[in-house]
Amino acid sequence: MNIKIIENPPVRELNKVQEQLSFEQGLGIVDIWCSLNPSYLLAVESGENAGILSLSVGDEMAEVYKLYVPKAHRRKGVGRALFNHAVSLLREQGIKEIGIEAVGDSGLFWNEIISDYRYQMFPEQNKCIVTI
């Protein structure tokens, strides 16, 4: 599998992913748009949009606002590739922590991803802070 990550892609591509997301049910947050210092990563596989990671980036910490992978691209490493790319970019910016909120079934995915890092859980809020 060849996954290409595009940093801050054109809005028309983001709108395509937003449209896909709008048709899926039970995904918690149903939009990709974050309002506070947004940064977007788009995964492309075989010419198709394969996933999006929306970040809100602060001076010392970032937060994953949304990580979405369409059903046809799940279980192929797209989500992990997006997260790892985000970690690399944030490290370059001097950011040392990422906040994540696990909604619905995403907890299983996030537990697998964050096991590679040091983290602090806040189970009562379904949140964790990952040290990168």
Secondary structure as UniProt FT lines:
FT   STRAND          3..7
FT   HELIX           11..22
FT   STRAND          38..45
FT   TURN            46..47
FT   STRAND          48..57
FT   STRAND          61..68
FT   HELIX           71..73
FT   TURN            74..77
FT   HELIX           78..92
FT   TURN            93..94
FT   STRAND          97..101
FT   TURN            104..105
FT   HELIX           106..114
FT   TURN            115..116
FT   STRAND          118..122
FT   HELIX           123..125
FT   STRAND          127..131
//
